[in-house]
Amino acid sequence: MGGMSDSPAPLADPHLVFDAAEGRRDLVILGSTGSIGTQAIDLVLRNPDRFRVTALSAAGGRVGLLAEQARRLRVRTVAVAAPDAVPALREALREQYGAGEPLPEILAGPDAAAQLAASDCHTVLNGITSSIGLAPTLAALEAGRTLALANKESLIVGGPLVKALAKPGQIIPVDSEHAALFQALGAGTRADVRKLVVTASGGPFRGRTKSELADVTREQALAHPTWAMGPVITINSATLVNKGLEVIEAHLLYDIPFDRIEVVVHPQSYVHSMVEFTDGSTLAQATPPDMRGPIAIGLGWPARIPDAAPAFDWSKASSWEFFPLDNEAFPSVGLARHVGTLGATAPAVFNAANEECVDAFLAGRLPFNGIMDTVTAVVTEHGTPATGTSLTVADVLEAETWARARARELSAKATAEARA
């Protein structure tokens, strides 16, 4: 992002911990019915002496699960983004709670998650998928909460806004790659860092050429070899857009220039990322693929949560492989570097266009290679954002709205031409 490398301190710094309270921490979990949220709740239920959840939010599509979570955690408040989900949620809560037992407060609407993010707690875990997580991220930071950030999109689209609000040590990253970098960076000072190395599994199509990707199916793209994730993140991993977003995120979190952030393919997903220091040493953070480890870092840092996730059995032989990234077959990382360097609304355009194209691919309206072809066309058409003015939430929303509409138009055009 333009001018980001001149900031006085990185957003995420293992040497600085914002409001490191001892004792049991009160948590708000946003996106509780998703992959990150459900694993976080598993961690909380196994560590009742360390954590207490005060509120939960979800989109509203799985009210039965949300009600069950609310009962098991005895939360004060639940929120859904979809107001029309409230009647079903209230009924599901009545089924979960005993007769005469008071139900938790219910909030609903697009601002409900942001309300919870600003509520009284120690840490907010933002596990919402997509850029709708920006408002809760800003609300948590403005309210002075520690932010365990799994919603990378809010940082991507609103980088300058987030940086303007976040205090040193206030953000703890939850992505496996950034949690790995966060931990490895604790071994030296910022001046000691030569390079960040972000690892990528390579997704289900590692080793294929661009022409070999032309006819891959939805089912093939959703079959990730090492991680179980939601459909959008899984497709982003197949195109490696996820890795491009992580490069931008690493730049913003750790204030390392783009030319010192490298991506390497590591199919086993054991090494989650590495930091190369100026003395030639490289520190790698490694665990079996399991998101409960990064979540535990986000919720508990600087404390470590015993048995949060499985460890390696070093008595068994294993092989760890590393390969260079194929930028021709997977141009998403290079495009992400480009929009990250442009800054302003360019990352928001990239992210919004990609979300629309992923939806089109999942619906069978766009071929796999059409995702990045369309995103590239939208980014190119957007051009170089205006400089010299401060980015606002309105700017981000306007850019996203345009990018989504243009991506839909180009996707529909490509589909019509293919059928002609």
C-alpha positions in Angstrom: 0.0 0.0 0.0 1.4 3.4 -0.8 3.4 4.8 2.0 2.8 1.9 4.3 6.4 1.0 4.8 7.1 4.3 6.5 4.9 3.6 9.5 6.7 3.6 12.9 5.8 0.0 13.9 4.2 -3.1 12.3 0.6 -3.8 13.1 1.4 -7.3 14.4 4.5 -7.5 16.6 5.2 -10.5 19.0 7.3 -8.2 21.1 4.4 -5.9 21.8 1.2 -7.3 23.3 -1.8 -5.0 23.6 -3.6 -5.2 27.0 -2.2 -8.6 28.0 -4.7 -9.4 30.7 -4.0 -12.3 33.1 -6.8 -14.7 34.1 -9.8 -15.7 32.1 -10.4 -13.7 29.0 -13.8 -12.6 27.8 -14.2 -13.3 24.1 -16.6 -12.2 21.3 -16.6 -14.7 18.3 -17.7 -13.3 15.0 -18.5 -15.9 12.3 -19.1 -18.6 15.0 -20.8 -21.1 12.7 -18.0 -21.1 10.2 -14.8 -23.1 10.1 -12.7 -20.7 12.2 -15.6 -20.1 14.7 -16.4 -23.7 15.3 -12.8 -24.6 15.9 -12.4 -21.6 18.3 -15.4 -22.8 20.2 -13.9 -26.2 20.5 -10.8 -24.6 22.0 -12.8 -22.5 24.4 -14.8 -25.5 25.7 -11.6 -27.4 26.3 -10.2 -24.4 28.3 -13.0 -23.0 30.4 -10.4 -21.7 33.0 -8.8 -19.5 30.3 -11.7 -18.2 28.2 -15.4 -17.2 28.5 -17.4 -16.3 25.4 -19.8 -13.4 26.0 -21.3 -13.1 22.4 -21.6 -14.8 19.1 -22.4 -13.6 15.6 -23.2 -15.5 12.4 -24.7 -14.8 9.0 -27.9 -16.6 9.9 -28.0 -19.6 7.6 -27.3 -22.1 10.4 -29.5 -21.0 13.3 -29.7 -24.4 14.9 -25.9 -24.6 15.3 -25.8 -21.0 16.5 -28.4 -21.7 19.2 -26.6 -24.8 20.3 -23.3 -22.8 20.6 -25.1 -20.1 22.6 -26.5 -22.7 25.1 -23.2 -24.5 25.5 -21.3 -21.3 26.0 -24.0 -19.5 28.0 -23.5 -16.2 26.0 -25.2 -13.0 26.8 -25.9 -12.0 23.2 -26.2 -13.6 19.7 -26.4 -11.7 16.5 -27.3 -12.6 12.9 -26.7 -10.5 9.8 -30.0 -11.6 8.2 -33.0 -10.0 10.0 -35.3 -12.6 8.5 -33.4 -15.3 10.4 -34.5 -14.0 13.8 -37.8 -16.0 14.1 -36.0 -19.3 13.3 -33.2 -18.4 15.6 -35.5 -17.5 18.5 -37.3 -20.8 18.0 -34.0 -22.7 17.9 -32.9 -21.0 21.1 -36.2 -22.0 22.8 -35.6 -25.6 21.9 -32.1 -25.5 23.3 -32.9 -23.7 26.6 -35.0 -25.1 29.4 -38.5 -24.0 30.1 -38.5 -20.6 31.9 -34.7 -20.1 31.2 -33.9 -16.7 29.9 -32.8 -16.5 26.3 -29.8 -14.5 25.2 -30.3 -11.1 23.7 -30.7 -11.2 19.9 -29.3 -8.6 17.6 -29.9 -8.6 13.8 -28.9 -6.7 10.7 -25.8 -5.7 8.8 -24.4 -3.7 11.7 -25.0 -6.4 14.4 -21.5 -7.9 14.2 -19.9 -4.5 14.5 -22.0 -3.8 17.6 -20.7 -7.0 19.2 -17.2 -6.2 18.2 -17.4 -3.0 20.3 -19.0 -4.7 23.3 -17.4 -5.2 26.6 -14.8 -8.0 26.2 -11.0 -8.6 26.1 -10.6 -10.1 22.6 -12.7 -10.1 19.5 -12.1 -13.1 17.1 -13.1 -11.9 13.6 -13.7 -15.1 11.7 -16.2 -13.6 9.2 -15.5 -14.4 5.5 -15.2 -11.7 2.9 -14.9 -7.9 3.1 -18.1 -7.5 5.2 -15.7 -8.1 8.1 -14.2 -4.6 7.7 -16.8 -2.8 9.8 -16.4 -5.2 12.8 -12.6 -5.0 12.5 -12.7 -1.2 12.7 -15.3 -1.3 15.5 -13.1 -3.6 17.6 -10.0 -1.5 17.2 -11.8 1.7 17.9 -13.3 0.2 21.1 -9.8 -0.8 22.2 -10.3 -4.5 22.0 -7.5 -7.0 21.2 -8.3 -8.2 17.7 -7.6 -11.8 16.8 -7.9 -11.4 13.0 -8.9 -14.3 10.8 -10.7 -12.0 8.3 -7.9 -11.1 6.0 -10.2 -9.3 3.6 -10.9 -6.4 6.1 -7.1 -5.7 6.2 -6.8 -6.1 2.5 -9.6 -3.7 1.5 -9.2 -1.3 4.4 -5.4 -1.4 5.1 -4.9 2.4 5.7 -8.1 2.6 7.8 -7.0 -0.3 10.0 -3.5 1.1 10.4 -4.9 4.4 11.4 -6.8 2.8 14.3 -4.7 0.0 15.5 -2.4 0.5 18.5 0.9 -1.4 18.6 0.3 -5.0 19.5 -3.5 -4.7 19.3 -3.8 -7.2 16.3 -2.9 -10.8 16.6 -3.1 -12.6 13.3 -5.0 -15.9 13.1 -4.2 -17.1 9.5 -1.8 -20.0 9.8 0.8 -18.3 7.6 0.7 -15.0 9.6 0.5 -16.7 12.9 3.7 -18.5 11.8 5.4 -15.3 10.8 4.3 -13.7 14.0 5.9 -16.4 16.1 9.1 -16.6 14.1 9.6 -12.8 14.1 9.9 -13.0 17.9 13.4 -14.5 17.4 14.9 -11.2 16.3 14.4 -7.5 15.9 12.7 -5.8 12.9 16.1 -4.7 11.6 17.3 -8.4 11.7 14.6 -9.5 9.1 15.9 -10.0 5.6 12.8 -11.8 4.1 9.4 -13.3 4.9 8.7 -16.6 3.2 5.0 -17.4 2.9 4.3 -21.1 2.1 1.5 -22.3 -0.1 0.2 -25.9 -0.4 -0.2 -25.4 -4.1 -3.9 -26.4 -3.8 -5.4 -29.3 -5.8 -3.9 -28.2 -9.1 -0.2 -28.0 -8.2 2.0 -28.9 -11.2 -0.7 -28.2 -13.8 -0.1 -25.7 -16.6 -2.6 -23.0 -17.4 -3.9 -24.9 -20.4 -4.5 -27.9 -18.2 -6.6 -25.8 -15.8 -9.0 -24.8 -18.5 -11.5 -27.5 -17.9 -11.3 -28.3 -14.2 -14.6 -28.7 -12.4 -16.1 -27.2 -9.3 -15.7 -30.5 -7.5 -12.1 -30.8 -8.4 -11.4 -27.2 -7.2 -13.1 -27.8 -3.9 -11.0 -30.9 -3.1 -8.2 -29.3 -1.2 -5.5 -31.8 -0.4 -4.6 -30.7 3.1 -7.1 -28.1 4.5 -10.8 -28.3 5.2 -12.2 -24.8 4.6 -15.3 -23.0 3.4 -16.0 -23.0 -0.4 -14.8 -19.4 -1.1 -11.5 -19.9 0.7 -11.0 -23.3 -0.9 -11.4 -21.9 -4.4 -9.1 -19.0 -3.5 -6.6 -21.6 -2.5 -7.0 -23.4 -5.8 -6.4 -20.2 -7.8 -3.7 -19.1 -5.2 -5.6 -15.8 -4.8 -5.5 -16.6 -1.1 -1.8 -16.5 -1.2 -1.8 -13.2 -3.1 -4.1 -11.8 -0.4 -1.7 -13.1 2.3 1.3 -11.3 0.6 -0.6 -8.0 0.9 -1.6 -8.9 4.5 2.0 -9.7 5.4 3.1 -6.4 4.0 0.6 -4.5 6.1 0.9 -6.5 9.3 4.7 -6.6 9.5 5.7 -3.5 7.4 8.0 -5.5 5.1 8.3 -4.3 1.5 6.8 -6.5 -1.2 10.2 -7.3 -2.7 11.1 -9.0 0.5 8.1 -11.2 0.7 8.5 -14.5 -1.1 6.0 -17.3 -1.8 7.2 -20.9 -2.0 5.1 -24.0 -2.6 5.1 -26.6 0.2 2.6 -29.4 -0.6 2.6 -31.0 2.9 1.5 -27.8 4.6 3.7 -28.6 7.6 5.8 -25.4 7.5 3.3 -22.6 7.7 5.8 -19.8 6.9 9.4 -18.8 7.5 11.5 -15.7 8.4 15.0 -15.3 7.0 17.2 -13.1 9.1 20.2 -11.1 8.0 22.7 -13.5 9.5 21.5 -16.2 7.1 19.4 -18.1 9.6 15.8 -19.1 8.6 13.3 -19.8 11.3 10.3 -21.9 10.3 7.1 -22.5 12.3 5.8 -26.0 11.8 2.8 -28.0 12.9 0.5 -30.6 11.3 -2.2 -28.7 9.3 -4.8 -27.7 12.0 -6.2 -24.2 12.5 -6.7 -24.7 16.2 -3.0 -23.8 16.7 -3.2 -20.4 15.0 -6.5 -19.7 16.7 -4.9 -20.5 20.1 -2.2 -18.0 19.4 -4.8 -15.4 18.5 -6.8 -15.9 21.6 -4.1 -16.5 24.2 -1.0 -14.7 23.2 1.5 -14.3 24.8 0.5 -17.4 26.7 0.5 -20.7 24.8 -2.5 -23.0 25.3 -1.4 -26.6 26.1 -2.5 -29.3 23.6 -4.3 -26.7 21.5 -3.5 -28.7 18.3 -1.7 -32.0 17.4 2.1 -32.1 17.4 4.4 -34.0 15.1 5.4 -37.6 15.9 9.1 -37.3 15.2 9.6 -41.1 15.6 8.0 -41.5 12.1 9.8 -40.7 8.9 8.4 -37.9 6.7 9.5 -35.8 3.7 9.0 -32.1 3.4 9.2 -30.6 -0.1 9.5 -27.0 -1.4 9.0 -25.8 -5.0 9.1 -22.4 -6.7 5.7 -20.8 -7.6 4.5 -21.1 -11.2 3.5 -17.6 -11.9 2.3 -18.3 -15.4 -0.3 -21.0 -14.3 -1.1 -19.0 -11.2 -0.8 -15.3 -11.9 -2.8 -14.3 -8.8 0.2 -13.6 -6.6 1.8 -11.3 -9.1 -1.4 -9.4 -9.6 -1.9 -9.1 -5.8 1.6 -7.6 -5.5 0.6 -5.1 -8.2 -2.6 -4.0 -6.5 -0.9 -3.9 -3.1 1.8 -1.6 -4.5 -0.9 0.7 -6.1 -2.7 0.9 -2.7 -5.8 3.0 -2.1 -8.9 1.2 -3.5 -7.0 -1.2 -5.8 -6.8 -4.1 -3.3 -10.6 -3.7 -2.6 -11.3 -3.9 -6.3 -9.1 -7.0 -6.6 -10.8 -8.7 -3.7 -14.4 -7.8 -4.7 -14.0 -8.8 -8.3 -12.5 -12.1 -7.1 -15.4 -12.8 -4.8 -17.9 -12.3 -7.6 -15.9 -14.5 -10.0 -15.6 -17.3 -7.4 -19.4 -17.1 -7.0 -19.8 -17.3 -10.8 -17.4 -20.3 -11.0 -19.2 -22.2 -8.1 -22.5 -21.5 -9.9 -21.1 -22.9 -13.2 -21.2 -19.6 -15.0 -17.5 -19.1 -15.4 -14.6 -21.5 -16.1 -11.7 -21.8 -13.7 -9.2 -19.8 -15.7 -12.0 -17.2 -16.2 -11.7 -16.2 -12.5 -8.3 -14.7 -12.8 -8.8 -13.5 -16.4 -11.9 -11.5 -15.3 -10.2 -10.2 -12.1 -7.3 -9.0 -14.1 -9.5 -7.2 -16.6 -11.4 -5.5 -13.8 -8.2 -4.4 -12.0 -6.8 -3.1 -15.3 -9.9 -1.2 -16.1 -9.9 0.3 -12.6 -6.4 1.7 -13.3 -4.2 3.6 -10.8 -6.2 4.9 -7.9 -6.2 8.6 -7.1 -3.5 9.6 -4.6 -3.1 12.5 -2.2 -6.4 11.9 -0.4 -7.1 9.8 2.7 -9.0 6.5 2.1 -12.5 6.4 3.6 -14.9 3.6 4.2 -17.2 5.2 1.6 -14.3 5.0 -0.9 -13.8 1.3 -0.2 -17.6 0.6 -0.5 -17.9 2.5 -3.8 -14.9 0.8 -5.3 -16.2 -2.6 -4.2 -19.7 -1.9 -5.7 -18.2 -0.9 -9.0 -15.8 -3.9 -9.1 -18.6 -6.4 -8.3 -20.9 -5.0 -10.9 -18.1 -4.9 -13.6 -17.0 -8.5 -12.7 -20.6 -9.7 -13.1 -20.9 -7.9 -16.5 -17.6 -9.4 -17.8 -18.5 -12.9 -16.4 -21.9 -12.8 -18.2 -20.3 -11.6 -21.4 -17.7 -14.4 -21.2 -20.5 -17.0 -20.6 -22.5 -15.7 -23.5 -19.5 -15.8 -25.9 -18.7 -19.3 -24.8 -22.3 -20.5 -25.6 -22.5 -18.7 -28.9 
